[in-house]
Amino acid sequence: MLLNSGTEVQKESGSGEQVMDATNQLLLNPKTVSYEHLDDNSRRLVKKTIEFFENKGKEKLKYDDHERVWYADFLEFSKKEKLFATFLTPESYGGSECRWDTARNCAINEVLGFYGLSYWYTWQVTILGLGPIWMSKNEEVKKRTAELLDNGEIFAFGLSEKEHGADIYASDMDLSLQEDGSYLASGSKYYIGNANEAALVSTFGKFADSGDYVFFVAESGHENYELVKNVINSQNYVAEYKLNDYPVDEGTILAKGRDAWDMALNTVNVGKFNLGWASIGISTHAFYEAINHAAHRNLFDHYVTDFVHVQELFVDAYARLAAMKLFALRAVDYMRAAGPEDRRYLLFTPMVKMKVTTQGEDVINALWDVIAAKGFEKDMYFEMAARDIRALPKLEGTVHVNMALIIKFMGNYFFKPGKYDHTERRTAPANDDFLFEQGATKGLGKTRFHDYRKIYKEVQLPNVQIFKKQIRLLKLLLVLGKPNKEQIKDFDFLLNLGELFTLVVYGQLILENAKLLNIDDKVIDQIFDVMIRDFSKFALQLYTKGSATLLQQNICKRMIKRPVVDGERFKYVWERYVYSMKDGYEMNV
């Protein structure tokens, strides 16, 4: 078996002990990771990226962050190695090594998040900027884009506006028709990463006469392109820009009407997926720093890691982080298996964005409770992590927006399963063509999913058994105590209901991947110890809602469960998987 981290799992003859434990290899360690699942050139580029940051060192990394130094060194590295060009050019427009391969893209996602959100962000907004281009039928712009990528250029995505945020219905970017059939674009965009240096900015607007939507490309170096300012105090440049009678013609238009609308949403489908991976990278680096500090700090004649409450915080953080990685890895498989008849990714993608990123906040909170004031120190990576982990749930639409999308799938997920062949792991080199051919964004309510009960039935671990009881009670609530008309209008009520639903989906993909990757049962049971407590928390919040009916209250009370207490399991996970990370990684100075 090959893990996504690239570590081959073998069994020692006779003993049944794994020579290289799959679970120990789940979390990224830049100094030991091998990426054996990648082809030679992809592996070389990912490891070269790690080498770039290790050579840069933590001291310079932190200096650049504090002084808000534009990351020209990283972009120069990318240009020299053709990193963005190789990973972000579809194979039909690039060289022999070029393809858009979600599995290998997530390796870069995780590495860039591991070393700093700013580096991940320039990659992320380039992905967003490229989305409309690769989805368009404008071959001239596509070929030009491939050349620009090959020359090391970056891109931007001009969607949101200062007054409307991500409400794309209300765009004020207008294109006015001219006598010669061309257009002049006027309006502004806000919170646009890379817009200071992007070779092309994929810009969303409307035709002034018809109100129809349009996507077109603008050059940040054009005289009618006004870079107003960086709207944040950061190493990134997150711009407000204005187009002042900017000339647009058919050669620079990517899509019109419904196609432009679908292009915007489908680009976000591709791009939002990356945020969870950034959170995984950040949380993993912070975990190493926290365990290293705590294991070597002696207080009251004990090492910090000797205290039981500290062990509990670390084990919870590890369980959440392992779950994040397992879910996100499995979601990759569904992204790559997607097609016109298989749109299950439309549930899993926003969950990687919403659930994985919010779990990252919980991981950092637990670790911060351990290292306390050390987390504020300017020389610690953790100081960056504690700040940056908050950003990810708030990018590409808020948690609330993504939850509103997720809830639409709940009925079919629970009560109308579809039939699909088993989805294997998808790590083989291939271009993910469908991501740029997603088509119409209508009809989400018709999306079907494979029966979640199948994998749950296969697993008999104590805490999974309790979690299954909670699931049955949630379904009972949906049948006997389904929200009334007033509750449907109460988004806070639906938000808590959605949190319960997402935990079921989260657990499903975690169990599927645990089976595929041969993850230790004790780790999975510890993960579900956390999930039972989370489920109980959201059930209690739903119970306390003022609008909850008596029947709903009674069912919610029954959902509140206690995980199985198993001191031996806890000790095993602590010693084998958590404490063993001590001194496993420290960034070069």
C-alpha positions, 0 to 999 in steps of 0.5 A: 500500500502507498500512503499519500505521504509516499511511505510504503507500508510493509508487514514484517513476516511472521510477527504481523507488525508493520515495519513502517506504520501507516498511521505514523506516516499520516502527518507531514514531516518534511525531513522524512517524507518521500512522496513515493506515490508521485512521478519522478518530476513531481516528487522532485518539485515538491521536495525542491519546494521543501528544500527552498523553505528549509534553506530559507530558514525560520529566522528569515521566514519570520523576518519576512512575515514581520516586515511584510516583505513581498515574497519575490524570492519564492516567486523567483524559485517558482519561475526557475523551477516552473513550479506553478507552470508544471502543476497548474497548466492542463496537459493539453496546453503545457509541456510533457510534465504539465497537468492539473492533478488534484492529488499532487496539487494537494501535496504543494497545498500542504507544504506551502501551508506548513511553511506560511500562509502567505506562500500558500495564498499566492498559489491559491489565488493564482489557482482561482484566477486560472479557473475561469481561463481554463474553463473558457472556450477562449483558446487565444487567452488559454494559449497566452496563459500557458506561456505566461505560466511558463514565464513564472507569472501569477494570476488573480481572481476579481470577483468580490467587491467592497460593498457587496462582498461575494454577493455576485448578484450585485456586481457593480463592474459594468461593461459599456458597449462602444460603436465599434463593438468593443466595451469599456469596463468601469468599476472596482474589485476588493480583497483581490490577492495577487492583484498587484503583480498578476499577469491577468486578472480574471474579472467578473462583471455585467454588461451595462445594457442587458445586465447579463454576466460576463467574465473577462481578463484584465492586465494589472500593468495596463494604464487603465488598471488602477491599483488602489491599495493593499487592504490588509496589513500583511506580507500578502498584497490583497488589493482594491483595484479599479478599472477606469474605462478599461478596453475589453473586446471579444479576444479578452472575454472568457464567458457571457451570461449563464456560462459566466455565472457558472464559471464563477461558482465552479471556480470556487468549487475548485479553489475552496478545496485548497483551504482545508489543506492549508489548515492541515499544513499550518496545524501540523507545523504548529503541532511539532513546535508545541510538542517539542516545547512542552516535552523539554519544559520542566515545571514543578519538577515535572515535564509539561508532557507529564501532566494528564490535562496536557496529554489530553489536550495533545491527544485531542489535537492529534485526533482532530488533525489526523481526522482532518488529513484523512477526510481531505485525502479521501475528498481528493478521490471524489474530486478526481472521480467526478463526472456528469453523473457523479457530483458527490464532490459538491458536498465534500469540497465545501466540507474540506473548506468549512469543516477542516478549516474550523477543526484547524482552529480547534487544533491550534486552540488546544496546542496554545492552551499547552504552550501558553505565552510561548505561542506569542513569541516572535521567533516561534512559527506558532505566532504565525499559525495562531493568527493565520489559522483564523483566516482560512474559515473566512476565505472563499465565502464564510462558514455560513455560506458553505453550510447553507450549501451543505444543508441542501444535500441532507435529504438525499444523503440520508434518505435517497442513496444512489448507486455507485461503484466503489471509489478507489484511491486516485493518486495516479498521474492524470489530468483532472479534465472534469474540473474545468467542464463542470457545466451548469450549477443548477439542480444541486438538490438532485445530487445523490450519494452512496449509502453512508451506512455501508462503511459504518456497518463494517466498523464495530469500534466502541466509539463508532458504535455510540456515534452510530446511535447518535446518527440514528437519533439525528435521522429520527429528528429529521423524520419526526421533528423536522424543522417547521417553517419558522425554524427554516427561516432561523439560520442559527437553528439550521446551522446547528442542524447542519453541524450535526449532519456534517459530522456524519459525512466527516465520519463516513469519509474518515472510516473509508480512508482508514480502511484504505490506508490501514490506519490503526483502529485505536487512533480511529476510536480516539477520533470518534471519542472527539466526534461524539463529544462534538456531536453532543455539543451541537445537539445541546445547542440545538436543544437550548434554542428557544424555538425548539419544540418539546419533541425536538428537545427530547430527541436532542437530549438523547443525542448527548452521549458519553464516549467510551472511557478507555485508559489503555487506548488513550495511553497507547495513542499518546505514547505511540503517535503523539509523544513520539512526535517529540523532536521529530521535526524542527525547521532549520534556523 
